Amino acid sequence: MKTAIKLVLFFIFYTNASFSQLIIDKKEGFAIMRKSSYKFPKFFREFQYINKTESRIKGFNFFRDNNAGSPAKASKDGIIHLNVSFFENTPVDYEDNRLVVVLYHELGHLYYFTNNTNDNNREDNEKFAFEFSLKRTKNLALFGDCQPLKTGLKYMQQRSLSNDLQDQHVRALKRMMNGPIVKSYLSFVEQNCH
Ligand SMILES: [Zn+2]
């Protein structure tokens, strides 16, 4: 009897834990991306583009986390993991341009992993990923669309003001925001984006 109760409790807790981040079948994940492409046309365009052109990407995985969490993450095995909740029930402060920035941030992590195989400095990794997203969204700006770059700079600025120093993103941003690299992007926007 006791074992049965333990077993029931185990399943309740175990299944709760796994429900908060539900892994989604790849086919379904790609279908969700396609379906949401009318809401996120730039994201979908860049998603398809990097999927075809970036050899560092070994694949995409999809999961649903209705507690929101973050829209994406990257892992050392070359996989970008996308949280489909952000495409189905998009939080108010997320939209197409911001998701493009997130996508390039994650691709930046994949570049960091392959260039720094022995280095596990998470703060440097975040800094690299943020700078990478600025570089790639500047390319989009050079082709006439400044919005992703401007949006990236805006949210980086905002997040750099956070007091959460446990967060590697925040620590990286505090190092970056007054540095020459971010300044060069800000002045690029000032001169080229209206
Ligand atoms: Zn990151």
Boltz pocket constraint, residues with backbone or C-beta under 6 A from the ligand:
constraints:
  - pocket:
      binder: B
      contacts: [[A, 105], [A, 109], [A, 125], [A, 126], [A, 129], [A, 169]]
      max_distance: 6.0
